[in-house]
Amino acid sequence: MTHVIASPRPEDAASLGPLQLRVWLQTYPNEAAGIDETWIREHRGASDTPEGIDWRREFIEAAEQRPDLLFCRAVRSGTEIVGFLCGRREDVVTPRADVPA
């Protein structure tokens, strides 16, 4: 199986929200920490709404226009997006004190 990492296209936004929600539901439930399916849907479920998809599309477009400030990459297996990472670039990265260097 070949995976390709590349910038997502604006039309990919509709598949990123459901993927993010699915990953959170598979990865982060932790009853001891008070994180259950209900909590995840309340805090991360907006990524799967029309508004969340519009926000993601705008972010992808902004990352294309301002790669010095934003980044977004998608992992494709064939035509399916199986992972992604998006974020903001910072001028200064400050290590967390609780993480060993």
Residue frames as a rotation matrix with the C-alpha (Angstrom) as fourth column:
MET 1
0.583 0.813 0.000 0.00
0.813 -0.583 0.000 0.00
0.000 0.000 -1.000 0.00
THR 2
-0.504 -0.754 0.422 1.44
0.768 -0.615 -0.181 3.35
0.396 0.233 0.888 -1.06
HIS 3
0.480 0.576 -0.661 0.80
0.787 -0.616 0.035 6.53
-0.387 -0.537 -0.749 0.89
VAL 4
-0.258 -0.490 0.833 1.33
0.756 -0.639 -0.142 9.97
0.602 0.593 0.535 -0.58
ILE 5
0.077 0.204 -0.976 1.67
0.809 -0.585 -0.059 13.10
-0.583 -0.785 -0.210 1.56
ALA 6
-0.650 -0.205 0.731 0.69
0.652 -0.645 0.399 16.35
0.390 0.736 0.553 -0.17
SER 7
-0.914 0.387 -0.121 -1.23
-0.285 -0.825 -0.488 19.55
-0.289 -0.412 0.864 0.35
PRO 8
-0.359 0.861 0.359 -4.99
0.714 0.502 -0.488 18.92
-0.601 0.081 -0.795 0.39
ARG 9
-0.796 0.243 0.554 -7.24
0.340 -0.578 0.742 20.61
0.501 0.779 0.377 -2.13
PRO 10
-0.775 0.540 0.328 -10.11
-0.632 -0.657 -0.412 22.85
-0.007 -0.526 0.850 -0.97
GLU 11
0.122 0.881 -0.457 -12.61
-0.789 0.365 0.494 20.22
0.602 0.301 0.740 -2.13
ASP 12
-0.368 -0.335 -0.867 -10.98
0.206 0.880 -0.428 17.74
0.907 -0.336 -0.255 0.30
ALA 13
-0.770 0.040 0.637 -12.39
-0.557 -0.529 -0.640 19.72
0.312 -0.847 0.429 3.25
ALA 14
0.242 0.970 0.040 -15.60
-0.897 0.207 0.391 17.68
0.370 -0.130 0.920 3.20
SER 15
0.569 -0.054 -0.820 -13.70
0.081 0.997 -0.010 14.47
0.818 -0.061 0.572 3.95
LEU 16
-0.505 -0.861 0.053 -11.34
0.053 -0.092 -0.994 15.91
0.861 -0.499 0.092 6.60
GLY 17
-0.315 0.454 0.833 -14.03
-0.887 -0.452 -0.089 16.78
0.337 -0.768 0.546 9.16
PRO 18
0.772 0.631 -0.078 -15.58
-0.574 0.745 0.340 13.31
0.273 -0.218 0.937 9.28
LEU 19
0.314 -0.751 -0.580 -12.08
0.272 0.657 -0.703 11.79
0.909 0.063 0.411 9.37
GLN 20
-0.602 -0.551 0.578 -11.11
-0.343 -0.475 -0.810 13.98
0.721 -0.686 0.097 12.33
LEU 21
0.111 0.729 0.675 -14.27
-0.983 -0.018 0.181 13.05
0.144 -0.684 0.715 14.24
ARG 22
0.832 0.202 -0.516 -13.80
-0.231 0.973 0.007 9.33
0.504 0.113 0.856 13.49
VAL 23
-0.087 -0.952 -0.293 -10.18
0.212 0.270 -0.939 9.42
0.973 -0.144 0.178 14.67
TRP 24
-0.545 -0.057 0.837 -11.12
-0.704 -0.511 -0.493 11.20
0.456 -0.858 0.238 17.90
LEU 25
0.490 0.819 0.298 -13.87
-0.863 0.406 0.301 8.63
0.125 -0.405 0.906 18.56
GLN 26
0.762 -0.254 -0.596 -11.42
0.076 0.949 -0.306 5.76
0.643 0.188 0.742 17.98
THR 27
-0.090 -0.993 -0.076 -8.46
0.352 0.039 -0.935 7.25
0.932 -0.110 0.347 19.85
TYR 28
-0.661 -0.405 0.632 -9.42
-0.208 -0.710 -0.673 9.51
0.721 -0.576 0.385 22.74
PRO 29
0.523 0.846 0.105 -12.29
-0.307 0.072 0.949 8.05
0.795 -0.528 0.298 24.80
ASN 30
-0.624 -0.680 -0.386 -11.10
0.235 0.308 -0.922 7.87
0.745 -0.666 -0.032 28.40
GLU 31
0.399 0.905 -0.145 -13.81
0.397 -0.029 0.917 7.49
0.826 -0.424 -0.371 31.03
ALA 32
0.172 -0.404 -0.899 -11.37
0.982 -0.004 0.189 8.20
-0.080 -0.915 0.396 33.87
ALA 33
-0.835 -0.525 -0.164 -10.62
0.495 -0.848 0.191 11.58
-0.239 0.079 0.968 32.31
GLY 34
-0.120 0.892 -0.435 -14.29
0.157 -0.416 -0.896 12.27
-0.980 -0.176 -0.091 31.57
ILE 35
-0.453 -0.078 -0.888 -13.81
-0.811 -0.377 0.447 11.94
-0.370 0.923 0.108 27.82
ASP 36
-0.343 0.431 0.834 -16.52
0.299 0.892 -0.338 9.79
-0.890 0.134 -0.435 26.31
GLU 37
-0.523 0.161 0.837 -18.32
0.852 0.078 0.517 9.77
0.018 0.984 -0.178 22.98
THR 38
0.597 0.802 -0.015 -20.72
0.801 -0.594 0.073 12.49
0.049 -0.055 -0.997 24.13
TRP 39
0.441 -0.517 -0.733 -17.83
0.194 -0.743 0.641 14.77
-0.876 -0.425 -0.227 25.18
ILE 40
-0.616 -0.727 0.303 -16.02
0.418 0.024 0.908 14.19
-0.667 0.686 0.289 21.88
ARG 41
-0.204 0.611 0.765 -19.12
0.954 -0.050 0.295 14.93
0.218 0.790 -0.573 19.82
GLU 42
0.776 0.498 -0.387 -19.75
0.594 -0.782 0.186 18.12
-0.210 -0.375 -0.903 21.85
HIS 43
0.437 -0.696 -0.569 -16.14
-0.071 -0.658 0.750 19.36
-0.896 -0.287 -0.338 21.55
ARG 44
-0.649 -0.757 -0.069 -15.01
-0.182 0.066 0.981 17.97
-0.738 0.650 -0.181 18.17
GLY 45
-0.157 0.686 0.710 -18.27
0.716 0.575 -0.397 17.21
-0.680 0.446 -0.582 16.37
ALA 46
0.555 0.384 -0.738 -18.39
-0.098 -0.851 -0.516 20.65
-0.826 0.359 -0.435 14.73
SER 47
-0.495 -0.814 -0.305 -15.64
-0.470 -0.045 0.881 19.52
-0.731 0.579 -0.361 12.36
ASP 48
-0.819 0.243 0.520 -18.29
0.484 0.780 0.396 17.38
-0.310 0.576 -0.757 10.65
THR 49
0.209 0.926 -0.315 -20.86
0.544 -0.378 -0.749 20.19
-0.813 -0.014 -0.583 10.16
PRO 50
0.591 0.036 0.806 -21.26
0.767 -0.336 -0.547 22.45
0.251 0.941 -0.226 7.11
GLU 51
0.944 -0.256 0.207 -19.72
-0.299 -0.929 0.219 25.29
0.136 -0.269 -0.954 9.13
GLY 52
0.472 -0.799 0.372 -16.78
-0.199 0.315 0.928 23.12
-0.859 -0.512 -0.010 10.16
ILE 53
0.260 -0.325 0.909 -16.23
0.850 0.524 -0.055 22.00
-0.459 0.787 0.413 6.58
ASP 54
0.826 0.058 0.561 -16.35
0.371 -0.805 -0.463 25.63
0.424 0.591 -0.686 5.39
TRP 55
0.817 -0.564 0.121 -13.80
-0.474 -0.537 0.698 26.58
-0.329 -0.627 -0.706 8.08
ARG 56
0.246 -0.750 0.614 -11.49
0.254 0.661 0.706 23.75
-0.935 -0.018 0.353 6.99
ARG 57
0.480 -0.023 0.877 -11.83
0.877 0.020 -0.480 24.74
-0.007 1.000 0.030 3.31
GLU 58
0.936 -0.117 0.332 -10.91
-0.085 -0.990 -0.108 28.33
0.342 0.073 -0.937 4.18
PHE 59
0.597 -0.763 0.248 -7.92
-0.372 0.012 0.928 27.10
-0.711 -0.646 -0.277 6.20
ILE 60
0.246 -0.492 0.835 -6.69
0.703 0.684 0.196 24.96
-0.668 0.539 0.514 3.29
GLU 61
0.652 0.053 0.756 -7.00
0.661 -0.530 -0.532 27.94
0.372 0.847 -0.380 0.93
ALA 62
0.920 -0.327 0.215 -5.24
-0.388 -0.837 0.386 30.23
0.053 -0.439 -0.897 3.40
ALA 63
0.446 -0.786 0.428 -2.42
0.001 0.479 0.878 27.68
-0.895 -0.391 0.215 3.84
GLU 64
0.361 -0.284 0.888 -1.95
0.915 0.291 -0.279 27.65
-0.179 0.914 0.365 0.05
GLN 65
0.721 0.009 0.693 -1.72
0.314 -0.895 -0.315 31.44
0.618 0.445 -0.648 0.01
ARG 66
0.489 -0.509 0.709 0.37
-0.765 -0.641 0.067 31.86
0.420 -0.574 -0.702 3.19
PRO 67
0.669 -0.242 -0.703 2.62
0.262 0.962 -0.082 28.81
0.696 -0.129 0.707 3.64
ASP 68
-0.459 -0.847 0.269 4.88
0.048 -0.326 -0.944 30.97
0.887 -0.420 0.190 5.81
LEU 69
-0.504 0.352 0.789 2.06
-0.833 -0.442 -0.334 31.18
0.231 -0.825 0.516 8.41
LEU 70
0.338 0.756 0.561 -0.01
-0.785 0.555 -0.275 28.01
-0.519 -0.347 0.781 7.96
PHE 71
-0.761 -0.505 -0.409 0.51
-0.647 0.642 0.411 24.41
0.055 0.577 -0.815 6.86
CYS 72
0.314 0.825 0.469 -1.77
-0.708 0.533 -0.464 21.58
-0.633 -0.187 0.751 5.90
ARG 73
-0.665 -0.514 -0.541 -0.87
-0.736 0.574 0.360 18.12
0.126 0.638 -0.760 4.59
ALA 74
0.506 0.826 0.247 -3.05
-0.819 0.551 -0.163 15.15
-0.271 -0.119 0.955 3.75
VAL 75
-0.685 -0.633 0.362 -2.05
-0.504 0.770 0.392 11.49
-0.527 0.086 -0.846 3.58
ARG 76
0.313 0.789 -0.529 -3.64
-0.939 0.176 -0.294 9.65
-0.139 0.589 0.796 0.68
SER 77
-0.604 -0.307 0.735 -3.93
-0.123 0.948 0.295 5.97
-0.787 0.088 -0.610 0.04
GLY 78
-0.472 0.437 0.766 -5.09
0.881 0.262 0.393 5.87
-0.029 0.860 -0.509 -3.54
THR 79
-0.358 0.421 0.833 -7.89
0.249 -0.817 0.520 8.42
0.900 0.394 0.188 -3.74
GLU 80
0.652 0.663 -0.368 -8.83
0.484 0.010 0.875 8.16
0.584 -0.749 -0.314 -0.04
ILE 81
-0.063 -0.611 0.789 -7.50
-0.530 -0.649 -0.545 10.58
0.845 -0.453 -0.283 2.58
VAL 82
0.409 0.146 -0.901 -6.42
0.462 0.818 0.342 8.46
0.787 -0.556 0.267 5.56
GLY 83
0.180 -0.353 -0.918 -4.74
0.937 -0.223 0.270 11.15
-0.300 -0.909 0.291 7.65
PHE 84
0.369 -0.124 0.921 -3.96
0.472 -0.829 -0.300 14.84
0.801 0.545 -0.247 7.81
LEU 85
-0.032 -0.429 -0.903 -2.11
0.944 -0.311 0.114 17.47
-0.330 -0.848 0.415 9.80
CYS 86
0.230 0.129 0.965 -2.85
0.531 -0.847 -0.014 21.19
0.815 0.515 -0.264 9.73
GLY 87
0.359 -0.103 -0.928 -1.56
0.894 -0.246 0.374 23.97
-0.267 -0.964 0.004 11.92
ARG 88
0.979 -0.072 0.189 -0.08
-0.032 -0.978 -0.204 27.40
0.199 0.194 -0.961 12.35
ARG 89
0.147 -0.985 -0.086 3.60
0.747 0.167 -0.643 28.18
0.648 0.030 0.761 12.11
GLU 90
0.953 0.073 -0.295 5.09
0.268 -0.655 0.706 30.17
-0.142 -0.752 -0.644 14.97
ASP 91
0.584 -0.786 0.203 8.20
-0.417 -0.506 -0.755 32.32
0.696 0.357 -0.623 14.88
VAL 92
-0.472 -0.720 0.509 9.32
-0.806 0.119 -0.580 30.96
0.357 -0.684 -0.636 18.23
VAL 93
0.390 0.517 -0.762 8.77
-0.080 0.843 0.531 27.45
0.917 -0.147 0.370 19.49
THR 94
-0.155 -0.369 0.916 8.93
-0.934 -0.249 -0.258 27.19
0.323 -0.896 -0.306 23.25
PRO 95
-0.549 -0.070 -0.833 9.57
0.007 0.996 -0.088 23.71
0.836 -0.054 -0.546 24.61
ARG 96
0.611 0.769 0.186 7.13
-0.290 0.000 0.957 22.56
0.736 -0.639 0.223 27.26
ALA 97
-0.105 -0.679 0.727 8.70
-0.947 -0.154 -0.281 22.34
0.303 -0.718 -0.627 30.70
ASP 98
0.292 0.310 0.905 7.13
-0.709 0.705 -0.013 18.93
-0.642 -0.638 0.426 31.39
VAL 99
0.999 -0.006 0.032 8.65
0.027 0.708 -0.706 17.27
-0.018 0.706 0.708 28.30
PRO 100
0.357 -0.934 0.012 12.29
0.267 0.114 0.957 16.16
-0.895 -0.339 0.291 28.49
ALA 101
0.491 -0.262 -0.830 14.53
-0.744 -0.622 -0.244 17.76
-0.452 0.738 -0.501 25.88
